[in-house]
Amino acid sequence: KALAKGFETIIGFLDKWVPGFKEATEALGKFLNLDVAEHISNLEEERVALNRLLITERGRLKAEIEAAKLRAESTKDAKLRSAALAEVEAKTNELFNQELKLAQLERDIAIEKGKLANNTIEDNDKIAESIAKVDDIERQRSAALKENATKLVAIREQEKAANQKKIDDLRKLDEVESEIARNKRLRELEASREMDALT
């Protein structure tokens, strides 16, 4: 920024001595796409910082995802499995959101570079590849989440079946208890009749 300010000061000074110098400098800047170049530079800085962060985050998140998957597969408790798979889903989304943000920055940089006057076939290829990479990351996320969703559906079906079994068992218990109570009343009635017959 200090360099840009110094450059503006020099342009202002020269414009006083050379008529039209400022207008010529602005026209040259537009021709050279200095605004685009500055924007690319800013995007590059953001990409580098995010990439550095993602290097460490990627490993941490993958480890947490695998640990949660292991917890989900090593327990028979449906609630614990569901909680572990929900964690897998959250961490997977977090990882892919960061990967997607990096890919989008790379795509935006490629598109901005494509706006420069010296655009090449290789630049156009990079644009196409970066757009495809964004789509590929979304596809990978969907595949990872689909596997997790399938496991969650299976767990919910198991929970549903277990709950239905509990309901059926309670109904059977009620029927048995009702039968026992009915038989008890019948015996009491028979005992009462026998007593009445004796008296």
Backbone hydrogen bonds, N-H to C=O, Kabsch-Sander energy under -0.5 kcal/mol:
donor,donor_aa,acceptor,acceptor_aa,energy
5,K,1,K,-2.5
6,G,2,A,-2.4
7,F,3,L,-2.3
8,E,4,A,-2.3
9,T,5,K,-2.1
10,I,6,G,-2.3
11,I,7,F,-2.4
12,G,8,E,-2.6
13,F,9,T,-2.3
14,L,10,I,-2.9
15,D,11,I,-2.4
16,K,12,G,-1.0
16,K,13,F,-0.5
17,W,13,F,-0.9
18,V,14,L,-3.3
21,F,18,V,-2.0
24,A,20,G,-2.3
25,T,21,F,-2.5
26,E,22,K,-2.4
27,A,23,E,-2.3
28,L,24,A,-2.4
29,G,25,T,-2.5
30,K,26,E,-2.4
31,F,27,A,-2.4
32,L,28,L,-2.6
33,N,29,G,-0.5
33,N,30,K,-0.7
34,L,29,G,-2.3
37,A,33,N,-2.6
38,E,34,L,-2.4
39,H,35,D,-2.4
40,I,36,V,-2.8
41,S,37,A,-2.3
42,N,38,E,-2.3
43,L,39,H,-2.5
44,E,40,I,-2.8
45,E,41,S,-2.2
46,E,42,N,-2.1
47,R,43,L,-2.7
48,V,44,E,-2.7
49,A,45,E,-2.1
50,L,46,E,-2.5
51,N,47,R,-2.8
52,R,48,V,-2.3
53,L,49,A,-2.2
54,L,50,L,-2.9
55,I,51,N,-1.7
56,T,52,R,-1.1
57,E,53,L,-2.6
58,R,54,L,-2.9
59,G,55,I,-0.9
60,R,56,T,-1.9
61,L,57,E,-3.3
62,K,58,R,-2.4
63,A,59,G,-2.1
64,E,60,R,-2.3
65,I,61,L,-2.5
66,E,62,K,-2.4
67,A,63,A,-2.3
68,A,64,E,-2.2
69,K,65,I,-2.4
70,L,66,E,-2.4
71,R,67,A,-2.3
72,A,68,A,-2.3
73,E,69,K,-2.1
74,S,70,L,-1.5
78,A,76,K,-0.5
81,R,77,D,-2.4
82,S,78,A,-2.7
83,A,79,K,-2.4
84,A,80,L,-2.4
85,L,81,R,-2.6
86,A,82,S,-2.2
87,E,83,A,-1.9
88,V,84,A,-2.1
89,E,85,L,-2.3
90,A,86,A,-2.3
91,K,87,E,-2.9
92,T,88,V,-2.5
93,N,89,E,-2.4
94,E,90,A,-2.3
95,L,91,K,-2.5
96,F,92,T,-2.7
97,N,93,N,-2.5
98,Q,94,E,-1.8
99,E,95,L,-2.5
100,L,96,F,-2.7
101,K,97,N,-2.2
102,L,98,Q,-2.1
103,A,99,E,-2.4
104,Q,100,L,-2.7
105,L,101,K,-2.1
106,E,102,L,-2.4
107,R,103,A,-2.3
108,D,104,Q,-2.8
109,I,105,L,-2.5
110,A,106,E,-2.2
111,I,107,R,-2.6
112,E,108,D,-2.6
113,K,109,I,-2.6
114,G,110,A,-1.7
115,K,111,I,-0.7
115,K,112,E,-1.0
116,L,113,K,-1.3
119,N,116,L,-1.1
124,N,120,T,-1.9
125,D,121,I,-2.4
126,K,122,E,-2.4
127,I,123,D,-2.1
128,A,124,N,-2.3
129,E,125,D,-2.8
130,S,126,K,-2.6
131,I,127,I,-2.2
132,A,128,A,-2.2
133,K,129,E,-2.1
134,V,130,S,-1.6
135,D,131,I,-1.9
136,D,132,A,-2.6
137,I,133,K,-2.3
138,E,134,V,-1.8
139,R,135,D,-2.0
140,Q,136,D,-2.7
141,R,137,I,-2.4
142,S,138,E,-2.3
143,A,139,R,-2.3
144,A,140,Q,-2.5
145,L,141,R,-2.8
146,K,142,S,-2.2
147,E,143,A,-1.7
148,N,144,A,-1.5
149,A,145,L,-3.0
150,T,146,K,-2.5
151,K,147,E,-1.7
152,L,148,N,-2.3
153,V,149,A,-2.6
154,A,150,T,-2.1
155,I,151,K,-2.2
156,R,152,L,-2.5
157,E,153,V,-2.4
158,Q,154,A,-2.3
159,E,155,I,-2.8
160,K,156,R,-2.6
161,A,157,E,-2.7
162,A,158,Q,-2.8
163,N,159,E,-2.7
164,Q,160,K,-2.4
165,K,161,A,-2.3
166,K,162,A,-2.2
167,I,163,N,-2.3
168,D,164,Q,-2.9
169,D,165,K,-3.0
170,L,166,K,-2.5
171,R,167,I,-2.3
172,K,168,D,-2.5
173,L,169,D,-2.7
174,D,170,L,-2.7
175,E,171,R,-2.7
176,V,172,K,-2.9
177,E,173,L,-3.2
178,S,174,D,-2.9
179,E,175,E,-2.6
180,I,176,V,-2.8
181,A,177,E,-2.7
182,R,178,S,-2.7
183,N,179,E,-2.7
184,K,180,I,-2.3
185,R,181,A,-2.3
186,L,182,R,-2.6
187,R,183,N,-2.4
188,E,184,K,-2.4
189,L,185,R,-2.8
190,E,186,L,-2.9
191,A,187,R,-2.8
192,S,188,E,-2.4
193,R,189,L,-2.5
194,E,190,E,-2.6
195,M,191,A,-2.1
196,D,192,S,-2.3
197,A,193,R,-2.8
198,L,194,E,-1.7
199,T,195,M,-1.3
